[in-house]
Amino acid sequence: MAQTVLGSLTLGYRPMWGRSRTLSGVQLFVHEDSEGVDGHHLLRMLAELRTAESPALLLSLQSRELLTSLLQHATPSDPMIEVPVRWLDDARLRACVHSARSRGVRMVARGDAAQNPPEDVARCFERRMTALSAVDAGTALHAAKRARESAAVGRLAARAEGSPVLPNSMVEGVASRALAEHALDQQGAWAIAGWPVEDAVHRYAGQPLPPSRRAIVQTMNALDDEPSLERIEQLLGEEPTLAYRLLLYLNSAGLGLRSGIASLRHGFMMLGFRSLSAWLAEQLPHATDDAGLRPVNATMVLRGHLMEHLMDAGIEDDLRREVYLCGLFAQLDLVLDEPLKLSLSRIPLSERIVSAIVSHNGPYAPSLKAALAMESDDPAPLRAVRETYGLASDDVNRALLRMLAGGSL
C-alpha cells in the first residue's frame, strides 16, 4: 500500500528560510497522478520516513479531496497542512478544519494579502502564508522605508505599519534582498518560501562568490578536534565555493601532489589536516559574513544530497561522493559568474559529472534533471523526466522524502 501511495503522486519541494537564513522548514508540493489517493496512508508514509533531525514540513496539497482526507486523519505530530483560503467557501472543508483544530492539527492558511480566512475558522490556523504580488511588494518596501525613517537614531527600525507582511507568518513571492530583510528582520516573519537568489548574488556580479567565514572557521575548529574524515568532508562539501577552490588548489602545479584529484576526501587525505588548516586560514581574508548567501549555498547542498538518494541503488561510497559533487556543482556558474564549461574544465572531474551538467547526458543526467525538476510546484517537468528516462514515481518520491529526513542542514 505504501508503494501505491508514493507511486500515485508527483512531489516537489521549496525550502523555507528563517531569520538566521538557515532552513526553517520545507514546503512539500503534493500532486495526484491518479484519483483516490488515501490521505491516511500518505501521512503514515511521511511519518515512517521522518526522523528527529528532519526539518519542519508544510504539506501543500493541490487537490481539495486529498486535503480533506488529510485533515480527517492528521494528528498533532504530523506535518503542518496548508489550507488555501480560496477553498474555504466549502462548508465541508471548513467543518474538517474545525475538527482538525480540535485534535491539535497544525494548519496554515495560504492566500494573497487581501484574502482572509472566514471568521468562523480564522482562529484554527497556526500561521498565515501570504503570497505577495508586485503591488504588495511595493507596499511592503514603502512601509519598511517609513519605519526606518521614523525609528530613533541608534535603535533598530520599528515594525512597519501598513505592510502586508504579518509577524510570525510565512511569505512567498519575495523577489529581492530588501524585501527578505523587511519580512524576516523588520516584521518578524517566521520564514520566506524560496530565496531571491538572483538579487542575493547580484552584488558580486563579475566575480566569484566569496566563501563563508563561518564555514571556514567551523572547519578549522573541527580540524583542531581530530575529527573523522566524514566530518571534514561534510563541512567542506557544504560550501560550494570552498569545495571548488580546494579542488583547484589540490590540482595546482605548484602544490606538487599527484595530478587528477577529483575527490575532496582524496584531496585532504593527500594534503593532511595541518596543511588543510593552513590553507583554510589563507582563505579567511577573502571570506564573507553575508548571511544572504547561506540559502544560495544550502540549496546546492540539498540538490547534491537529493542526487545521492536518487542514485542510491547499491552505489559505492566513491561514486556517491561523485554523484553529490554533480548536484553541488550543477549551478556552479551562479557561484563563479562564468560559463559552466569553463569552470568545470579547470578541475579534473569525471566525464560523468561534466556530461550531466554541461551536455545533459550520460548516466547522471536523469537524476540531475529529476533533482532540478523537483525544485518546483509545477509537476509537469518532473513527469516529463520520469517518462523520458523510465523513472518510477515511487522511487523518485522516496528519494526526496529520504533527503528531507536526513536533516543535513
C-alpha positions in Angstrom: 0.0 0.0 0.0 2.9 2.4 0.8 4.3 1.9 -2.6 0.9 2.6 -4.1 0.6 5.9 -2.3 4.0 7.2 -3.4 3.5 5.7 -6.8 0.4 7.8 -7.3 2.0 11.2 -6.6 4.3 13.7 -8.0 6.2 15.6 -5.3 8.1 18.8 -5.4 9.7 21.0 -2.7 10.6 24.5 -1.8 12.9 25.4 1.2 11.7 28.0 3.7 14.3 30.2 5.2 14.2 31.7 8.6 15.6 34.8 10.3 19.1 33.3 10.6 19.0 32.5 6.9 19.0 28.8 7.6 16.4 26.2 6.8 13.3 26.6 8.9 11.2 24.1 7.0 10.3 22.7 3.6 7.1 23.2 1.6 6.2 19.8 0.1 4.0 20.1 -3.0 1.8 17.1 -3.4 0.2 16.4 -6.8 -2.0 13.4 -7.5 -1.3 11.4 -10.7 -4.4 9.4 -10.2 -7.6 9.9 -8.2 -8.3 8.3 -4.8 -5.0 8.7 -3.0 -5.6 7.7 0.6 -4.6 10.6 2.9 -4.2 8.3 5.9 -1.6 6.2 4.2 0.2 9.2 2.9 0.5 10.5 6.5 1.8 7.1 7.6 4.4 7.1 4.9 5.6 10.5 5.8 5.8 9.5 9.5 7.9 6.4 8.6 10.4 8.4 6.6 10.9 11.2 9.1 13.5 11.5 11.9 14.1 13.8 14.8 16.6 15.7 12.5 14.0 16.3 9.8 13.1 19.9 9.0 9.5 21.1 9.6 7.2 20.1 6.7 4.3 22.1 5.2 2.1 19.9 3.1 0.8 21.8 0.1 -2.0 19.7 -1.4 -3.1 20.5 -4.9 -6.4 18.5 -4.6 -9.3 19.6 -2.4 -10.3 15.9 -1.9 -6.8 14.9 -0.7 -6.7 17.9 1.6 -10.0 16.9 3.1 -8.7 13.3 3.6 -5.6 14.5 5.3 -7.5 16.8 7.6 -9.7 14.0 8.6 -6.8 11.7 9.7 -4.0 14.1 10.7 -2.7 14.3 14.3 -0.6 17.0 16.1 2.6 15.1 15.4 2.0 15.1 11.6 3.4 17.9 9.3 1.7 21.3 9.0 -1.1 21.3 6.5 -1.7 24.2 4.1 -5.3 25.2 3.5 -5.9 27.6 0.6 -8.1 30.5 1.7 -9.9 30.4 -1.7 -11.2 26.9 -0.9 -12.8 27.9 2.4 -16.1 28.7 0.7 -16.7 24.9 1.0 -18.7 24.3 4.2 -17.5 20.6 4.3 -13.8 21.8 4.2 -14.5 24.3 7.0 -16.0 21.6 9.1 -12.9 19.5 8.6 -10.7 22.4 9.6 -12.7 22.8 12.8 -12.5 19.1 13.6 -8.7 19.0 12.8 -8.1 22.0 15.1 -10.0 20.3 17.9 -7.5 17.4 17.6 -4.5 19.8 17.7 -3.6 19.5 14.0 -1.3 22.3 12.8 -2.7 24.2 9.8 -1.5 27.2 7.8 -4.0 29.4 5.8 -2.5 30.4 2.4 -3.7 33.3 0.3 -2.7 36.6 -1.0 -2.5 39.7 1.1 -6.2 40.7 0.5 -7.5 37.2 1.4 -8.5 36.4 5.0 -10.0 33.2 6.3 -13.7 33.3 7.2 -14.3 34.4 10.7 -15.6 31.1 11.9 -12.3 29.3 11.1 -9.8 32.2 11.4 -8.6 31.0 14.8 -8.0 27.5 13.6 -4.7 28.3 11.9 -1.3 28.3 13.5 0.1 30.7 10.8 -0.7 32.6 7.7 1.2 32.1 4.4 1.0 35.3 2.3 1.7 35.4 -1.4 2.9 38.8 -2.2 2.0 40.4 -5.6 4.2 43.0 -7.2 1.9 45.7 -5.7 2.1 44.1 -2.3 5.9 44.0 -2.5 6.0 47.7 -3.3 3.6 48.5 -0.4 5.9 46.5 1.9 9.0 48.2 0.8 7.4 51.6 1.2 6.2 50.7 4.7 9.7 49.5 5.5 11.3 52.8 4.4 8.8 54.8 6.5 9.5 52.7 9.6 13.3 53.2 9.2 12.9 56.9 8.8 10.8 57.2 11.9 13.0 55.0 14.1 15.1 56.6 16.7 18.7 57.0 15.9 20.8 54.1 17.2 17.8 51.8 17.6 16.5 49.0 15.4 13.8 50.1 13.0 10.4 49.6 14.4 7.9 47.1 12.9 6.4 48.7 9.8 2.8 49.7 9.9 0.7 49.1 6.7 2.9 46.3 5.5 1.2 43.1 4.1 3.8 41.0 5.8 2.5 39.8 9.1 4.5 38.8 12.2 5.2 35.0 12.5 3.9 34.4 9.0 5.3 32.6 6.0 5.8 34.7 3.0 6.1 33.8 -0.7 6.8 36.0 -3.7 9.9 37.6 -2.1 12.0 38.7 -5.1 14.6 40.9 -3.5 17.0 41.0 -0.6 15.4 44.2 0.7 12.0 42.5 0.8 13.5 39.4 2.5 15.2 41.7 5.1 11.9 43.5 5.7 9.9 40.3 6.1 12.4 38.4 8.4 14.2 41.2 10.3 11.7 44.0 10.5 8.3 42.3 10.5 9.4 39.1 12.3 8.1 36.7 9.7 8.6 33.0 10.6 10.1 32.2 7.2 10.1 33.1 3.5 9.4 30.4 0.9 12.1 30.3 -1.6 15.0 32.8 -1.7 15.8 35.8 -4.0 18.9 34.1 -5.4 19.5 36.4 -8.3 19.3 39.5 -6.2 21.4 37.9 -3.4 24.3 37.3 -5.8 23.9 40.5 -7.8 26.2 42.5 -5.6 29.0 40.1 -6.6 28.4 40.4 -10.3 31.6 39.8 -12.3 33.4 37.9 -9.6 33.1 34.6 -7.8 31.0 34.4 -4.6 33.3 34.5 -1.6 33.3 31.6 0.8 31.6 31.9 4.1 33.7 33.0 7.1 31.5 30.9 9.4 32.1 27.8 7.3 35.9 28.3 7.2 36.1 28.9 11.0 33.8 25.9 11.7 36.0 23.6 9.6 39.2 24.9 11.2 37.8 24.4 14.7 36.7 20.9 13.7 40.3 20.1 12.5 41.6 21.0 15.9 39.5 18.3 17.4 40.9 15.5 15.3 37.6 14.7 13.5 36.7 11.9 11.3 37.2 12.1 7.6 33.5 12.0 7.1 33.0 15.2 9.3 35.6 17.2 7.4 34.2 16.0 4.0 30.7 17.1 5.1 31.9 20.5 6.2 33.9 21.3 3.1 31.1 19.8 0.9 28.5 22.2 2.3 30.3 25.3 0.9 30.4 25.1 -3.0 32.9 28.0 -3.3 35.2 26.5 -0.8 34.9 23.0 -2.3 35.7 24.3 -5.8 38.7 26.4 -4.6 40.1 23.4 -2.7 39.9 21.2 -5.8 41.7 24.0 -7.8 44.4 24.2 -5.2 44.8 20.4 -4.9 45.4 20.2 -8.7 47.7 23.2 -9.0 51.1 22.6 -10.4 52.8 24.4 -7.6 51.5 22.1 -4.9 53.2 19.0 -6.4 50.5 16.5 -5.4 49.6 13.7 -7.8 47.5 15.1 -10.6 43.9 14.3 -11.2 42.5 14.7 -7.7 38.7 14.9 -8.2 37.5 14.0 -4.7 37.5 16.2 -1.7 38.3 13.3 0.6 41.1 12.1 -1.5 42.5 15.6 -1.6 42.6 16.4 2.1 44.0 12.9 2.8 46.8 13.7 0.4 47.2 17.2 1.8 47.0 16.3 5.5 44.9 18.1 8.2 47.7 20.5 9.2 48.2 21.8 5.6 44.5 21.9 5.1 44.1 24.1 8.2 46.8 26.4 6.9 45.1 26.6 3.5 41.8 27.5 5.2 43.5 30.2 7.2 44.7 31.7 3.9 41.1 31.9 2.7 39.8 33.9 5.6 40.8 37.4 4.2 38.7 36.6 1.2 35.7 35.3 3.2 32.3 36.9 3.8 29.8 37.2 6.6 27.0 37.8 4.1 24.1 35.7 5.6 22.2 36.2 2.4 24.4 33.7 0.6 23.6 30.9 3.1 20.4 29.9 1.3 22.1 30.0 -2.1 24.8 27.5 -0.9 22.3 25.4 1.1 20.1 24.9 -1.9 23.0 23.5 -3.9 23.8 21.2 -0.9 20.2 19.9 -0.8 20.4 19.2 -4.6 23.6 17.2 -4.1 22.0 15.1 -1.3 18.9 14.5 -3.4 21.0 13.2 -6.2 22.7 10.8 -3.8 19.3 9.4 -2.8 18.1 9.3 -6.4 21.0 7.1 -7.4 21.3 5.1 -4.1 21.0 1.6 -5.6 24.0 -0.2 -4.2 26.2 2.6 -5.2 29.8 2.6 -3.8 31.0 5.4 -1.5 33.4 6.8 -4.0 30.6 7.0 -6.6 28.2 8.5 -4.1 30.7 11.3 -3.4 31.0 11.8 -7.2 27.2 12.0 -7.6 27.0 14.5 -4.7 29.5 16.8 -6.4 27.5 16.6 -9.6 24.5 18.0 -7.8 26.6 20.5 -5.8 28.3 21.9 -8.9 25.3 21.8 -11.2 24.8 25.6 -10.9 28.5 26.5 -10.5 28.0 29.3 -13.0 25.9 31.0 -10.3 28.8 30.8 -7.8 31.6 31.7 -10.2 29.8 34.0 -12.6 31.3 32.4 -15.7 30.2 29.6 -18.1 29.9 26.2 -16.5 32.0 24.5 -19.2 34.9 26.9 -18.4 34.7 26.4 -14.6 34.5 22.6 -14.9 37.4 22.4 -17.3 39.8 23.7 -14.5 39.3 20.7 -12.3 39.6 17.0 -13.2 36.1 15.9 -12.6 34.9 12.7 -14.1 33.4 12.8 -17.5 30.1 11.5 -16.0 29.8 14.8 -14.0 30.7 17.0 -16.9 28.4 15.3 -19.3 25.4 15.6 -16.9 26.0 19.3 -16.1 27.2 20.6 -19.5 25.8 18.2 -22.1 22.8 17.0 -20.2 23.5 13.3 -21.0 25.3 10.4 -19.5 24.5 8.2 -16.5 24.0 11.0 -14.1 21.8 13.2 -16.3 18.4 11.6 -15.4 19.0 12.0 -11.7 20.2 15.6 -12.1 17.2 16.5 -14.3 14.9 14.9 -11.8 16.5 16.8 -8.9 16.2 20.1 -10.7 12.6 19.4 -11.7 11.6 18.7 -8.1 12.6 22.2 -7.0 9.2 23.5 -8.2 5.5 23.5 -7.6 4.9 22.6 -11.3 4.6 18.8 -11.7 4.9 18.8 -15.5 8.7 18.9 -15.8 9.2 16.1 -13.4 6.6 13.9 -15.0 8.3 14.5 -18.4 11.7 13.5 -16.9 10.2 10.3 -15.4 8.5 9.4 -18.7 11.7 10.1 -20.8 14.0 8.0 -18.6 11.6 5.4 -17.2 12.0 6.6 -13.6 9.4 5.1 -11.2 7.5 7.8 -9.3 7.7 5.7 -6.2 11.5 5.7 -6.3 11.8 9.4 -7.1 9.3 10.4 -4.4 11.0 8.2 -1.8 14.4 9.7 -2.6 13.0 13.2 -1.9 11.5 12.2 1.4 14.7 10.4 2.4 16.7 13.5 1.6 14.3 15.6 3.6 14.5 13.1 6.5 18.3 13.5 6.6 18.3 16.9 8.4 21.7 17.7 6.8 21.3 21.5 7.1 
